[in-house]
Amino acid sequence: MYYELLLQGQLVWNTQLLAGMVCLAILYAFLLKRFTNIKLYQIQSLLFFLGLGLLYVTIGSPLASISHLSFSLHMIQMSILYFIVPPIILLGIPYSMFNQVIKIPKAKWKISQSKIPLYTFAVLFLIYHIPFVLNILSQNVFMQNGYFLLLFILSFGMWWPIVSPNLRQRLRKDDMKRYAFLSGLLLMPACMLFILTAFIDGGNNPLLNQLTAQLCMPAQSNSFTILPPPFNTKFDQVMAGLFMLGLHKFGLVMTFKIENKIQQPI
């Protein structure tokens, strides 16, 4: 089935996005050499390149289309995009480079610690998976891509108080833990949407039928016939919610561990 979709042109590599990623990587390398003493093979620069690579694989490779064939694959894609990529990219930006390129008045440092991006992301992420909203967005590619872009931008704001490139703008350690707990709490409704509805009517629940039937695959592609069980079953719906919870937790743990290993002078 993978090869059938590939031959039909439904699984493609986004070359324009790849070109943009390469240009961004070159710009990063130039700024890194211009404003820091960090080498391209050191952990912080490798994190930035890893973040770009994961971003491209998530939204620019054939895996982006495959991810919309089932509930669990879709949630893995979105979780990587919003819970793994942003902190890795932000951790890969050295403070000295950020401070030279973007001048932010010290008087405004508290603005970066606002919880508004977190609240907004959690609400919009939940709204996106409501069938009525999903149905409207799926009818217009521009609107759907714009919604994805908005969520992606907000995800950086959500992670900013923890891994801001400007070290003065980060929360204190104790506040970080409370913020991490709050983020998990706010994202819980979106996770529970899959888990709870799995027990309402299994794979026949119209709430989740619309999710994969109208995301990114063409109308003639039926995700329920492409993938065999346990995909797109009650078990798959439960796993979708659990994957999201697990990857969000993994993103937090990974971020704190990497942050402790990167010592940057202020």
Secondary structure, DSSP 8 states (H G I E B T S, - for coil): -HHHHHHTT-S---HHHHHHHHHHHHHHHHHHHHH----TTSHHHHHHHHHHHHHHHHHHSTHHHHGGGSHHHHHHHHHIIIIIHHHHHHHTS-HHHHHHHS---GGGGGGGG-SHHHHHHHHHHHHHTSHHHHHHHHT-HHHHHHHHHHHHHHHHHHHHHHH-SSGGGS--HHHHHHHHHHHHHHHHHHHHHHHHHHHHHGGG-HHHHHHHHTSSS-TT--HHHHS-TTTTSHHHHHHHHHHHHHHHHHHHHHHHHHHHH-----
